């Protein structure tokens, strides 16, 4: 079967014309871009809120050299502190046992939250 025939066959099963399919794809593309922009804007608002409410936080440029940056831990660091696997640390974070901040696919844990988790499970 050639691609033209497959496309025509698929469209006839869906009962839409090629023009309608193009219009749908264009609309989906526009909506996707709008969603992406909205998510980017929302993420920026969250980051600004975090930077302005945490006393140890500063501007993003100085974050890498700021003394308080060690108060934010990666999942691997959480695993090292707890002497567990990284997978187990991610599981505890995902289940909400350890509070975390999520930026897209990036996960971070405040040292203070980890210390509270440890206190709650030791006593």
C-alpha positions in Angstrom: 0.0 0.0 0.0 1.3 3.5 -0.8 1.2 6.4 1.7 -1.4 8.3 -0.4 -3.8 5.4 -0.3 -3.3 4.8 3.4 -3.9 8.5 4.1 -7.1 8.5 2.0 -8.3 5.3 3.6 -7.6 6.7 7.1 -9.5 10.0 6.4 -12.5 8.2 5.0 -12.8 6.1 8.1 -12.7 9.3 10.2 -15.2 11.0 8.0 -13.2 14.2 7.8 -11.6 15.8 4.7 -8.0 16.6 4.3 -8.8 20.3 4.7 -10.5 19.7 8.0 -7.6 17.6 9.2 -5.2 20.4 8.3 -7.4 22.9 10.2 -7.5 20.6 13.2 -3.7 20.1 13.2 -3.2 23.9 12.9 -5.6 24.6 15.8 -3.9 21.9 17.9 -0.6 23.4 17.2 -1.8 26.9 18.2 -3.3 25.5 21.4 -0.1 23.6 22.1 1.9 26.8 21.8 -0.5 28.7 24.1 -0.3 25.9 26.7 3.5 25.9 26.5 3.5 29.7 27.0 1.1 29.5 29.9 3.2 26.8 31.5 6.3 28.8 31.1 4.6 31.9 32.6 3.3 29.8 35.5 6.7 28.3 36.1 8.3 31.8 36.1 5.7 32.9 38.7 6.5 29.9 40.9 10.2 30.5 40.7 9.8 34.2 41.5 7.6 33.3 44.5 10.2 30.9 45.8 13.0 33.4 45.3 11.1 36.1 47.1 9.8 34.1 50.0 12.8 32.0 51.0 15.3 34.0 53.0 18.3 32.1 51.7 17.2 32.5 48.0 18.6 35.2 45.8 18.6 36.0 42.1 18.9 33.1 39.7 22.4 34.3 38.5 23.9 34.2 42.0 22.0 31.0 42.9 24.9 28.8 41.9 27.4 30.6 44.2 25.0 31.6 47.0 25.7 30.1 50.4 22.1 28.9 50.9 22.1 26.8 47.7 23.2 23.8 49.7 19.8 24.0 51.5 18.2 22.6 48.3 19.0 19.0 47.6 18.8 16.7 44.6 17.2 13.3 45.0 20.6 11.7 44.8 21.7 13.8 47.7 18.6 12.8 49.7 19.4 9.2 49.0 23.0 9.6 50.2 21.8 11.3 53.5 19.2 8.6 54.1 21.5 5.8 53.0 18.9 4.5 50.6 18.8 4.0 46.8 18.1 7.0 44.5 15.0 5.1 43.3 13.7 4.8 46.9 14.3 8.5 47.4 12.3 9.3 44.3 9.6 6.9 45.5 9.3 8.7 48.9 9.2 12.0 47.1 6.5 10.9 44.6 4.4 9.4 47.4 4.6 12.8 49.2 6.4 11.3 52.2 9.2 13.8 51.6 7.9 17.2 50.4 9.6 18.3 47.1 9.6 21.1 44.6 9.0 20.1 41.0 10.2 22.1 38.0 9.3 20.2 34.9 11.3 17.0 35.3 13.6 18.4 38.0 12.9 17.5 41.6 14.5 19.3 44.6 14.0 18.9 48.3 14.6 21.6 50.9 17.0 20.4 53.6 14.6 21.6 56.2 11.8 19.4 54.8 14.2 16.4 54.8 15.2 17.1 58.4 11.5 17.2 59.4 11.0 13.9 57.6 13.9 12.3 59.5 12.7 13.6 62.9 9.2 12.3 62.2 10.5 8.8 61.4 13.1 8.5 64.1 11.0 9.4 67.1 
